[in-house]
Amino acid sequence: MADAVTRALAAVVDDARAQIAAGEEPDADALRARIQETGAEPEAVERALGRLEQVLAVHRARTRLTETRPAPRPALPGRRPKPLLRTRATITGNMDVRRAGDEGAPALAWDAAPGVESWEVRFSERPDARSEYVVRETLTLPGSATGVPLSLGGQTQRIHVLGRGRGGKLVRRALIAGLTRENWRERWQRRASAA
């Protein structure tokens, strides 16, 4: 008999949880009345009422939270939302590479370097900050070259400029990373190079 009463009390609390999980508003008064009608000992009734009140209190708190949460602001027509993570272009290496041209025809420029017989320029892109760079194009230029035109699209770019001497030995190098159409005119951050 005692086990049946205990199960009946637990069933009322379980019913309240099930109603909440189904998205229904539980009838607190009816649930309390069901607990009282089980004929359980007063202490068992108090414990069951306490558990029921805890379940109902959590439900009320969650309901208030969802009601007070502000709705997202609609985007203004014609304006793109500001990106959460803003990429800043950085440059490393043992040579100076600078901007040339303008937004319509961007290019990179560098000074001629003694001992360089050819330049290798490798263009890589990535669609977002969490993706890996993928090589899109590699150019080989003569040692007398002092610049290369760019094609800044919608993706973030990384550009390797490698000056090679006799036997393919690396003489000069520069790496520009995080370059976009949006940050083209901003100051590039210079990072220390190992050599």
TORLOMAR-528397 format. One line per 3 residues: number of its first residue (from 1); their letters; for each residue x, y negated, z of N, C-alpha, C, CB. Coordinates in steps of 0.001 Angstrom, whole numbers, plus 500000, padded with zeros to 6 digits. Last residue first. Glycine has a CB too. Layout:
% TORLOMAR-528397
NUM) a) X:Y:Z:X:Y:Z:X:Y:Z:X:Y:Z; ...
//
This chain:
% TORLOMAR-528397
195) aas) 563799:464689:460572:565072:464444:459903:564881:463479:458750:565687:465756:459404; 561380:464523:461944:562465:465301:462540:563794:465028:461873:562156:466774:462465; 559797:461324:462262:560137:462486:461453:561325:463194:462089:560453:462076:459986
192) arr) 557012:459595:463695:558432:459963:463693:558642:461241:462900:558957:460137:465132; 554611:457891:461701:554940:458904:462705:556408:459263:462570:554043:460169:462551; 552737:455027:461165:554034:455669:460899:554319:456640:462033:555190:454608:460761
189) qwr) 549574:454570:459846:550319:454810:461075:551590:455567:460730:549464:455598:462111; 548730:451980:457627:549021:453394:457829:549860:453541:459088:549754:454004:456597; 546122:449623:457673:547534:449902:457980:547721:451390:458250:548013:449067:459202
186) erw) 543727:449900:454979:544097:449767:456390:545578:450097:456579:543220:450689:457275; 543109:450477:452380:543678:449157:452655:544061:448956:454115:542704:448093:452248; 542093:453153:452648:543179:452833:451713:543857:451511:452066:542643:452774:450280
183) ner) 539938:454130:454046:541068:453616:454829:542266:453220:453956:541504:454659:455843; 538069:454859:452024:537684:453894:453056:538882:453320:453816:536736:454548:454033; 539345:456798:450531:538997:455544:449862:538707:454455:450903:537770:455744:448929
180) tlg) 541945:458206:452638:540607:458182:452032:540406:456857:451308:539497:458391:453111; 544374:460270:454076:544119:459132:453192:542743:459273:452540:545224:459023:452109; 545560:462165:455733:544346:461476:456175:543966:460290:455317:544511:461021:457578
177) ail) 549076:461636:455162:547938:462495:455503:546758:461645:455949:548321:463503:456610; 551945:461705:453377:550849:460792:453730:549640:461681:453970:550569:459697:452590; 555253:462355:453657:553945:463002:453753:552948:461941:454204:553970:464230:454749
174) arr) 558335:462542:451917:557338:461742:452635:556026:462519:452605:557169:460301:451995; 561828:462929:451317:560478:463477:451476:559610:462498:452242:560515:464841:452201; 564869:463677:449607:563930:462707:450171:562572:463369:450306:563837:461426:449289
171) vlk) 566142:466126:449075:566930:464948:449438:566054:463914:450136:567590:464332:448191; 566305:469555:448778:565428:468461:449210:566276:467305:449727:564433:468942:450307; 567685:471084:445920:567866:470703:447316:566988:469490:447645:569357:470393:447607
168) ggr) 567713:471982:443328:566418:471927:444012:566496:471536:445470:565751:473239:443910; 570165:471701:442163:569827:473019:442696:568506:473031:443457:570931:473501:443600; 570364:468279:443051:570898:469429:442311:570532:470731:442991:572416:469325:442173
165) grg) 567328:467132:444657:568631:466913:444017:569046:468138:443235:569703:466566:445059; 563992:465935:444938:564921:467067:444910:566184:466692:444127:564243:468317:444282; 561605:464485:446928:562697:464177:446005:563740:465279:446069:563334:462804:446333
162) lvh) 558209:464704:447325:559460:465418:447597:560481:465089:446525:559223:466946:447666; 555393:463804:448858:556311:463272:447859:557681:463852:448211:556320:461670:447835; 552183:464990:449446:553611:465235:449681:554377:464596:448534:553931:466779:449792
159) irq) 549195:463872:450728:550083:463783:449570:551520:463999:450033:549932:462407:448848; 545876:464571:451420:547243:464653:451945:548145:464698:450722:547459:465926:452899; 542608:463080:451741:543743:463597:450979:545013:463648:451807:543973:462750:449750
156) tqg) 539128:463635:452106:540379:463209:452726:541544:463869:451994:540404:463565:454244; 536845:462905:449388:537455:463783:450381:538761:463205:450911:537701:465160:449785; 535864:461322:447372:535144:461308:448634:535794:462133:449720:533769:461788:448422
153) gls) 538917:460189:445878:537505:460561:445789:536864:460485:447158:537342:461975:445200; 541423:458582:444427:540802:458701:445748:539318:458973:445575:541030:457418:446597; 543987:459306:442704:542562:459415:442449:541900:459656:443807:542232:460573:441412
150) lpv) 546934:457389:441956:546106:458228:442820:544676:458266:442314:546143:457720:444265; 550084:457315:440192:548702:456875:440396:547932:457879:441253:547993:456681:439042; 553327:456860:441549:552374:457796:440972:550961:457245:441212:552543:459235:441591
147) gta) 556834:455861:441364:555441:455751:441766:554574:456773:441072:554924:454371:441485; 559285:455924:440167:559169:455202:441447:557717:455012:441863:559855:453839:441351; 561505:458083:438365:560136:457647:438692:560118:456963:440059:559151:458857:438680
144) sgp) 563956:459192:437934:563855:457736:437785:562471:457199:438159:564182:457342:436355; 563611:461936:438048:564262:461262:439176:564167:459754:439111:565700:461657:439241; 560323:462727:436700:561782:462578:436603:562340:461808:437801:562163:461859:435292
141) ltl) 557882:464835:438407:558266:463568:437765:559788:463504:437671:557707:462335:438562; 555349:467086:438579:556803:466991:438596:557175:465767:437772:557486:468300:438036; 552448:467561:440625:553107:466897:439498:554617:466972:439678:552643:465419:439373
138) ter) 549724:469525:441488:551149:469289:441733:551754:468694:440473:551891:470610:442145; 546495:469566:443055:547335:469309:441879:548777:469104:442331:546825:468065:441083; 545259:470583:445340:544443:470306:444158:545300:470178:442905:543631:469032:444363
135) vvy) 545479:472595:448137:546244:471939:447076:545376:471815:445833:547547:472724:446757; 543531:471873:450932:543685:472781:449797:544408:472008:448686:542283:473336:449301; 543545:471700:454482:543830:471062:453202:544021:472143:452135:545093:470150:453304
132) esr) 540816:473075:456409:542222:473072:456001:542362:472294:454689:542762:474532:455842; 538372:471248:458374:538777:472160:457300:540274:472043:457040:537987:471865:456007; 537708:469289:460130:537957:470622:460676:538440:471616:459626:536704:471148:461323
129) adp) 537176:466958:458719:538311:466972:459642:538638:468358:460178:538037:466052:460791; 536325:467910:455307:536037:467333:456616:537229:467561:457536:534746:467946:457224; 537380:468691:452816:536069:468047:452864:535731:467405:454199:535024:469040:452533
126) res) 540689:467928:451699:539825:468704:452592:538499:467967:452732:540499:468925:453996; 543434:468253:449366:542193:467643:449851:541532:468553:450877:541223:467361:448678; 546657:467340:448033:545772:468293:448713:544563:467544:449232:546508:469028:449878
123) frv) 549199:466992:445692:547950:466411:446182:547079:467517:446785:547191:465675:445034; 552615:466514:445475:551570:467527:445669:550360:466871:446328:552093:468723:446536; 555255:465822:443469:554163:465164:444193:553004:466152:444250:553731:463803:443499
120) ews) 558650:465885:443171:557474:466751:443185:556426:466046:444044:557813:468205:443740; 561128:464474:441157:560159:464275:442233:559025:465285:442075:559608:462815:442229; 564615:464942:440482:563198:465093:440136:562361:464874:441384:562912:466496:439519
117) evg) 567035:464071:441399:566941:464400:439985:565504:464611:439532:567752:465632:439690; 568498:461933:443634:567240:462597:443314:567173:462815:441813:566021:461769:443809; 570823:460489:443964:570897:461924:444185:569606:462668:443880:571286:462184:445589
114) paa) 569271:457525:445217:570427:458180:444599:570420:459681:444930:571753:457520:445084; 565954:456623:444502:566870:457181:445508:568028:457865:444811:566136:458178:446445; 563804:453848:444079:564652:454866:443484:565657:455344:444531:565378:454320:442219
111) dwa) 561038:453445:446362:562266:452971:445744:563030:454136:445141:563138:452228:446764; 557541:453944:445582:558716:454133:446425:559927:453622:445669:558896:455630:446829; 553958:453911:445642:555226:453453:445080:556332:453721:446087:555167:451942:444710
108) lap) 550746:455068:444592:551819:455072:445584:553090:454620:444892:552000:456486:446238; 547620:453469:443750:548847:454192:443408:549783:454161:444607:549537:453575:442149; 544264:452795:442583:545269:452949:443644:546466:453763:443159:544644:453621:444878
105) age) 542350:451011:441053:543420:451844:440480:544519:452020:441519:543996:451207:439169; 540504:449812:442762:540068:450323:441467:541081:451253:440825:539782:449183:440541; 541991:448940:444945:540968:449976:445151:540511:450603:443834:539764:449385:445883
102) dga) 545284:448600:443375:544168:448132:444200:543150:449253:444343:543506:446863:443585; 548901:448955:443432:547611:448868:442762:546542:448334:443704:547201:450232:442219; 550335:450719:446174:550498:449900:444973:549136:449901:444290:551652:450452:444011
99) rrv) 551666:451393:449416:550524:451230:448508:550935:450390:447307:549324:450575:449240; 554771:453253:449838:553834:452153:450096:552690:452163:449090:554564:450803:450047; 557276:455002:451527:556253:455064:450484:555222:454006:450836:555599:456506:450369
96) dmn) 560577:455521:452350:559472:454569:452462:558546:454727:451258:560004:453106:452561; 561763:458574:453838:561760:457566:452776:560539:456672:452950:561763:458233:451364; 561515:460730:455460:562781:460002:455514:562909:459005:454366:563949:460978:455483
93) gti) 558302:461028:457227:559318:461367:456241:560571:460547:456406:558779:461186:454859; 554811:460198:457380:556047:460682:457992:557041:460950:456881:555804:461966:458855; 551833:458429:457933:552944:458697:457026:554150:459156:457847:553293:457432:456176
90) tar) 548235:458534:458052:549547:458553:458700:550603:458888:457668:549582:459570:459872; 545005:457073:458229:546099:457573:457400:547414:457480:458161:546187:456787:456074; 542492:458186:460323:543459:457128:460083:544620:457724:459296:543949:456487:461425
87) trl) 539048:458915:460393:540394:459346:460047:541279:458134:459796:540372:460264:458814; 536705:459000:462901:537274:458162:461851:538723:458571:461631:537173:456650:462217; 533917:460754:463691:535369:460821:463760:535930:460024:462596:535878:462296:463732
84) lpk) 531337:460018:463059:531706:460170:464457:533219:460165:464633:531117:461453:465021; 530585:457483:460625:531110:458804:460975:531525:458856:462444:532305:459163:460076; 527492:455779:460485:528908:455692:460794:529435:457079:461158:529159:454688:461942
81) prr) 525207:456425:457796:525544:456420:459210:527056:456399:459407:524934:457636:459908; 524783:454087:455119:525218:455412:455570:525519:455348:457056:526465:455900:454774; 522009:452273:454059:523234:452289:454866:523539:453717:455283:523097:451373:456117
78) gpl) 519589:452335:452725:520755:451848:451991:522045:451857:452789:520496:450472:451515; 517605:451761:455617:517688:452126:454199:518928:451521:453550:516428:451668:453452; 518878:452904:458724:518440:451781:457899:518567:452164:456428:519270:450499:458211
75) apr) 517656:455810:460344:518731:455123:459634:518141:453991:458805:519524:456110:458733; 515815:455736:463412:515888:456026:461979:517017:455217:461334:514535:455714:461288; 516990:457006:466471:516692:455829:465661:516788:456178:464185:517647:454671:466004
72) pap) 515382:459717:468153:516519:459179:467408:516093:458000:466546:517155:460267:466537; 513553:459010:471159:513566:459531:469793:514770:458956:469059:512242:459185:469044; 514678:459670:474487:514331:458744:473400:514429:459421:472034:515247:457514:473436
69) rte) 513103:461672:476857:514211:461619:475917:513837:460692:474762:514571:463040:475398; 510863:462013:478417:511589:460751:478557:512763:460629:477605:512076:460599:479965; 509930:464575:477814:509055:463428:477556:509814:462113:477590:507927:463390:478570
66) tlr) 511958:466258:478624:511656:466184:477192:510763:465001:476866:510995:467468:476724; 511858:465765:481422:513066:465502:480646:512762:465361:479161:514081:466612:480861; 509317:466672:482135:509654:465245:482261:510872:464883:481430:509905:464882:483725
63) tra) 509676:469420:481653:508662:468667:480905:508966:467177:480950:507251:468940:481469; 511612:470074:483536:511922:470206:482108:510947:469409:481253:511896:471677:481690; 510107:469568:485884:511338:468816:485611:511699:468884:484130:512501:469358:486464
60) rhv) 508057:471468:485683:507734:470027:485698:508960:469192:485352:507186:469607:487080; 509586:473857:485810:508786:473555:484617:508452:472058:484551:507483:474396:484614; 510613:473646:488380:511544:473661:487245:510795:473308:485959:512234:475053:487110
57) alv) 508187:473799:489803:509015:472591:489900:510001:472513:488740:509775:472563:491239; 507291:476393:489217:506506:475245:488757:507323:473950:488782:505255:475086:489620; 509285:477879:490520:509064:478048:489074:508323:476838:488512:508263:479350:488787
54) qel) 508872:476993:493159:510162:476780:492496:510012:476866:490974:511198:477815:492989; 506267:477892:493647:506528:476445:493628:507866:476133:492966:506508:475879:495057; 506719:480664:493622:505852:480057:492613:506124:478558:492507:504368:480310:492952
51) rgl) 508308:480916:495919:508871:481264:494602:508060:480639:493475:508922:482792:494422; 506373:480084:497851:507640:479351:497684:508285:479624:496340:508612:479718:498793; 504448:482079:497584:504081:480690:497252:505338:479839:497042:503198:480073:498377
48) are) 506019:484218:498512:505525:484231:497123:505119:482830:496682:504326:485197:496979; 506380:483402:501205:507537:483614:500320:507116:483568:498852:508217:484968:500633; 503697:483350:502078:504501:482120:502087:505712:482248:501168:504961:481789:503519
45) vae) 503010:486078:501824:502274:485073:501045:503084:483790:500961:500883:484793:501673; 504745:487144:503709:504913:487522:502310:504208:486538:501400:504387:488934:502066; 503628:486020:506035:505023:485708:505669:505281:486023:504194:506012:486504:506562
42) pea) 500974:487109:506080:501188:485662:505907:502614:485296:505495:500850:484946:507188; 500634:490054:504017:500973:489445:505304:501247:487954:505078:502216:490155:505961; 498112:490090:501399:499441:490337:501940:499601:489661:503297:500518:489841:500968
39) gte) 495849:489759:499931:495712:490376:501240:497043:490708:501875:494890:491614:501135; 495693:488448:497512:496332:489767:497526:496165:490485:498858:497803:489631:497210; 494711:485859:497516:493740:486953:497440:494368:488338:497501:492950:486833:496179
36) qir) 496920:484186:497385:496153:484240:498641:495233:485461:498671:495322:482950:498820; 497632:484555:494692:498554:484987:495752:497797:485147:497072:499719:483968:495918; 495416:483403:493445:495694:484836:493242:496630:485373:494320:496308:485075:491849
33) arl) 495743:480747:494233:494577:481498:494723:494800:482994:494565:493298:481073:493973; 498028:480077:492744:498081:480053:494212:496937:480873:494804:498021:478600:494735; 496945:480281:490167:498037:481168:490571:498166:481227:492097:499364:480700:489946
30) ada) 495063:478237:490227:494609:479613:490026:495682:480602:490455:494230:479848:488558; 496772:476001:490537:495765:476312:491562:495286:477757:491445:494566:475353:491446; 498332:476066:488156:498961:476242:489462:497955:476633:490529:499674:474974:489874
27) dpe) 498238:477273:485211:497206:476762:486127:497690:477042:487540:495787:477428:485858; 500911:476304:483001:500327:477246:483963:499295:476549:484861:501437:477884:484829; 500778:475563:479676:500798:474882:480975:500148:475825:481993:500043:473481:480915
24) ega) 502849:477450:477404:501557:477080:477986:501770:476347:479309:500671:478335:478200; 505090:478521:476285:504785:477125:475977:503451:476661:476521:504806:476919:474506; 505874:480962:477092:505024:480935:475894:504638:479515:475512:503764:481767:476117
21) aiq) 507162:480324:479449:507981:480769:478313:507189:480729:477008:508509:482190:478559; 504892:479824:481032:505825:478731:480722:506660:479093:479501:506747:478428:481935; 503808:482391:481163:503018:481296:480588:503929:480140:480171:501957:480802:481600
18) ara) 505913:483747:482466:505523:484136:481107:504714:483036:480424:504711:485438:481138; 505895:482517:484992:507079:482410:484116:506721:482724:482665:508196:483363:484598; 503363:483350:485873:503657:481918:485746:504844:481703:484808:503948:481292:487135
15) ddv) 503751:486102:485942:502752:485536:485024:503010:484048:484798:501324:485751:485575; 505614:486296:488015:506011:486672:486651:505037:486124:485615:506101:488196:486524; 503972:485555:490149:505119:484693:489806:505590:484997:488382:506292:484898:490821
12) vaa) 502218:487745:490025:501698:486376:489900:502826:485427:489488:501052:485904:491241; 503910:489917:490451:503213:489794:489163:502677:488384:488960:502063:490807:489075; 504659:489662:493102:505672:489437:492067:505023:489230:490704:506652:490617:492009
9) lar) 502189:490388:494272:502744:489044:494504:503773:488704:493412:503403:488955:495923; 501997:493040:493373:500951:492076:493007:501449:490649:493187:499680:492304:493851; 504213:494209:494616:504162:494140:493147:503132:493118:492679:503834:495522:492555
6) tva) 503354:493979:497279:504587:493298:496850:504608:493149:495336:505840:494074:497328; 501120:495654:497149:500939:494228:497475:502157:493437:497019:500706:494028:499002; 502372:498082:496613:501378:497567:495669:501155:496085:495899:500051:498331:495799
3) dam) 503917:498415:498906:504573:498263:497612:503620:497676:496574:505109:499610:497130; 501917:498743:500836:502796:497576:500927:503492:497328:499597:503837:497765:502046; 500828:501202:500000:500000:500000:500000:500863:498747:500000:499063:499995:501209
//
